Amino acid sequence: MRETLPDFPARIGDDPSAPILSDLPDQVSCRAATRSDFIFLRRLYAAGRKSELVAAGMPTKNHQDFCDSQFACQHRDWIERFPMAQFLILTRGTRPIGRLYLNPSDEGVHIVDIAFLPDWQGRGLGRAVIAELQRQATTFGQSVTLNVAVENSPAASLYHRLGFVAERRSERHVLMRWSPQAR
C-alpha cells in the first residue's frame, strides 16, 4: 500500500496559472505540481532509476515498490529542505513529460531537479529550460546553480557547454554555478 505523501508547499502570492518559463520549444510549458501529479512523478522517478536497478540485479517485480519508497523519501526530503521551492510539472499540451524543481535564493535560483520521461530526453528540452532560466537570471543579475551527480558525465558536459562552472565537489555531487558576469 502506498503511503500518503505531504502536499507540495503553497507559495503565497503565486498565481498558479501564470507562465513561469515563457520561451520553451515544442509547445512545452510548465505549471505548479499538485497532489494529482504523484502518479506521474512516481512513474518519472522509476523511469530514471530503471537502468540502475537492472544493473544492480534487482528483480523486476521489486522495482516499483522500491521506486515508490525512494520517491516518497525524496519528496519528503525536498519539501522539507526547500519550503520556498517551485515544484513544477513540464508539459506538452496537457500531457506531463517532466519535472522542474526550483529553489529561489538571494543570489538567484537553484535547480533542485530537472528530469524528463525517456521519450522526451535528447530533444534539447533540458537545454532550452536551462537557457530560459539563464535568460531570466540575467535580467536580474543573478546566478543559476545546480548539483550534478559525479557519475553523470553527460549532464555535467551539457552544463559546462551552457557556461556552468564547478564550484564545490563532494563524494557524490558537484555544485555548479552559472552567472551572467561569467559569460
SVG drawing of the C-alpha trace seen along z (x, -y; Angstrom):
<svg xmlns="http://www.w3.org/2000/svg" viewBox="-5 -43 40 54">
<polyline fill="none" stroke="black" stroke-width="0.4" points="0.0,0.0 1.4,-3.4 1.9,-5.9 0.2,-9.2 2.6,-11.9 2.5,-15.5 1.2,-18.1 3.6,-20.5 4.1,-23.7 1.7,-26.5 3.5,-29.6 1.7,-32.8 1.1,-35.3 2.0,-33.0 -0.5,-32.8 -0.7,-29.1 -1.9,-29.9 0.9,-32.4 3.5,-31.2 6.8,-30.5 9.0,-29.8 7.7,-31.5 10.1,-30.7 10.2,-26.9 10.2,-24.8 7.8,-22.2 4.7,-23.5 6.3,-22.7 5.2,-24.7 5.1,-24.2 2.7,-24.5 2.7,-24.1 2.8,-20.4 -0.3,-19.2 -1.2,-16.1 -2.8,-14.7 0.7,-14.6 2.0,-12.0 1.2,-9.1 3.1,-10.8 6.0,-11.7 6.3,-8.1 6.5,-6.9 9.1,-9.6 11.2,-8.6 11.0,-4.9 12.0,-5.6 15.1,-7.4 16.2,-4.6 15.4,-1.6 18.8,-1.1 20.5,-1.4 18.1,1.2 18.6,3.6 22.4,3.2 22.2,3.9 20.4,7.2 17.2,6.2 14.3,8.5 11.9,6.5 9.0,7.5 10.6,5.4 11.3,2.3 8.0,0.5 7.8,0.9 11.4,-0.2 11.0,-3.2 7.7,-4.2 9.5,-4.1 12.5,-6.0 10.3,-8.6 8.4,-9.1 11.7,-9.7 12.9,-12.1 9.6,-14.0 9.5,-14.4 13.2,-15.5 12.8,-18.1 9.6,-19.7 11.2,-19.9 14.6,-21.3 13.1,-23.6 9.9,-25.0 10.0,-28.1 10.7,-26.0 8.6,-26.0 7.7,-22.4 6.8,-22.4 5.5,-19.9 6.8,-20.2 4.0,-19.5 3.4,-19.3 -0.2,-20.3 -1.8,-18.8 0.5,-15.7 3.1,-15.7 6.6,-14.9 9.0,-16.0 9.6,-17.9 11.5,-21.1 12.1,-21.9 13.5,-25.4 14.6,-26.9 15.0,-30.7 17.8,-32.4 19.1,-35.9 21.7,-35.1 19.3,-33.6 17.8,-30.2 19.0,-26.7 17.8,-23.9 16.9,-21.2 15.9,-18.8 15.2,-18.6 14.0,-15.3 12.1,-14.2 10.5,-10.9 12.8,-8.8 10.8,-9.6 11.4,-13.3 15.1,-13.1 17.7,-14.0 15.5,-16.6 17.1,-19.7 14.3,-20.4 16.6,-20.4 18.9,-22.8 16.0,-25.1 14.6,-25.1 18.1,-26.0 18.7,-28.6 15.3,-30.2 16.3,-30.2 19.6,-31.8 17.8,-34.5 15.6,-35.3 18.5,-35.3 20.4,-37.7 17.5,-40.2 18.0,-40.3 21.8,-40.0 21.5,-36.6 23.1,-33.2 21.8,-29.7 23.1,-26.8 22.6,-23.1 24.1,-19.9 25.1,-17.1 26.0,-13.6 29.7,-12.8 28.9,-9.8 26.6,-11.8 29.2,-13.0 26.7,-13.6 24.7,-16.1 28.0,-17.7 29.2,-18.1 25.9,-19.8 26.1,-22.2 29.7,-23.0 28.6,-23.9 25.9,-26.1 28.5,-28.0 28.3,-26.4 31.5,-26.2 32.2,-23.6 32.3,-25.3 32.4,-22.6 32.7,-18.8 31.5,-16.3 31.8,-12.5 28.6,-12.2 27.8,-15.6 29.4,-18.7 27.8,-22.1 27.9,-24.1 27.2,-27.8 26.3,-30.0 26.4,-33.7 25.7,-36.3 29.1,-38.0 31.0,-34.9 29.6,-34.7"/>
</svg>
